[in-house]
C-alpha cells in the first residue's frame, strides 16, 4: 500500500498519511498487530495500535508459529479484552498474562477488560473506544482524548470495564 501511495497511476496515490498510521486486529489479528508494530522494517510507520483480545505471548509462543515480544512495543497502545468464558479467560489472554504484557510495555499504554464479554464479543463491542483512540492518536482530537486521559478519563471510570490500567501521560 505504501508503494501504491507513491504510484501516480494508482487509485491509492497520495491517499495514505504516512505520518499517521494506526493498526488494529482481533484475536490472531491482535497478534498480527503486535508483530506488525515490533518485528518488521516497516514497524516505524505505525504511530499507534489497538490489539483486541490478542492471543497472549505465552500461548502464541507455545502453540503458534507467530510469537511476539510485547517489550518491543514502541508506540502508544490500547489493549482490550473481555472477562467471560473459559476460552477467553484461561486460554486466549488470561488477566495474569495481560498484566505481564502491560508491565513489559514501556511506551504509553492503556489496558481494560470489558465485563461479561467473551473473546468473540470483543470483536464487536469495543468499537467506540477504538474509534476514540484512533481519533486522538492519529488526528489529535482533544475531545476523544478525554476518554483516556485528563482529570477524569471515561474509560477508567466506566462500570462496563474492569482491570483498568493506564500510564498514559499527556
Buried (B, 14 or more C-beta within 10 A) or exposed (E): EEEEBEEEEEEEEEEBEEEBBBBBBBBBBBBBBBBBBBBEEEBEBBBBBBBBBBBBBBBBEEEEEBBBBBEBBBBBBBBBBBBBBEEBBEBBBBBEBBEBBBEEBEBBBBBBBBBEBBBBBBBEBBEEBBBBBBBBBBEEBEEBBBBBBEEEBBBBEBEEBEBBBBEBEE
